Amino acid sequence: MNKMKMTNEILEKIKQSMRHAMNGEFYKKRFAGISPEDVNSIEDFEKLPFTDKDDLREAYPLGLAAVPEEEIVRIHSSSGTTGTPVIIPYTKKDVEDWAVMFARCYETAGITARDRVHITPGYGLWTAGIGFQAGAELLGAMAVPMGPGNTDKQIKMMMDLKSTVLCATSSYALLLAEEIARRGVKDSICLKKGVIGSERWGEKMRRRIAEELGVELYDIYGLTEIYGPGIGMSCKHECGMHMWTDFLYYEIIDPKTGKAVREGESGELVITTLQKEGAPLIRYRTHDLTKEVPGKCECGLDYPRIATIIGRSDDMVKVKGAIIYPSRVDELLAEVDGVSSEYQIMIDHLNGKDILTLFFETTAEIELKLRELEKTVETLFKEKIGIFPDAKAVKLGELPRSEKKSTRIFDNRY
Ligand code: ZN
């Protein structure tokens, strides 16, 4: 299988998952008037309503459960922007299936029972840590369940236990790498591989972590609503993440229209669980942006691949047919010397045309140099994103700063 395809076998699994989901209050209500028996083609399936995080929030606390309470063995929770969390109930089989997928992730990275797996993601309501641990144990590797924080202790344990695999977010992996370099203890570190959570990270950061720790890096994908991390993993060929399609069906849609993107186009990942019991989800919008990776992977795995996550659909805008998201702009600005990481994009509609203005901060002061920088940014923007912006250089510190995530793109057209 090269890419995710709807087959009769998958359709049957989806129908089964729908029947099961409709045992619970949540989908009984959501799919009122819809029968799984009427879903007999991909077209029928694509008419089903999406499920979004806000819908799950309304089911708080246990409204998502599709099994009787005695079958639920654990819950996990994801935070929300509005304060009401989402709670996902798991059955015994869900917990086991998650570990099976996670062990497969480790195997895909060439990790074996002889490895010692240093786990820094957090434990608790959020799913990360325990998933990393259960997968390592199922594989037969030695789990070192550190959790986050206390860098001193992390480095000591890493040296004393001779950990060979580091599991971390990209930002924590970078912090540890820098600290190891600063202390000059790299020679006492036995790490060979890093398994890095799926938050967005640039190529520059990736190279720094890999070089400073002297490890091979692997991307792991997942979200709390669909088990947690571990539903997809990159292999040593570094060409996207293999998705475990025996447990899920995925689609890539245009986040604005909800329709499937054309082959090779980027869009939002939408997932339907095929085996989940506690809280099955049908057409769940992840808001993660990615694209299908065509062809068969050299590693020989038959699972289809998606590209590393490039951003969130909530942050994306479309101008004159070009898709713009902050990560792409981050990346292209990083290529230009003299341009800082801070920028703002304004999109306006004037005289029947969309106009895009890009403000970026710079350390350059000479007028001539500024104009030159603006031209470089404009050309690069056109080359990478497909449209010409009106680039305007401003002094360092001139753009507003925010303690929270800063807003980069302001769409004033509507
Ligand atoms: Zn592969």
Residues whose N, C-alpha, C, O or C-beta is under 5 A from the ligand:
A	BS01	ZN	C235 C297 C299 L301
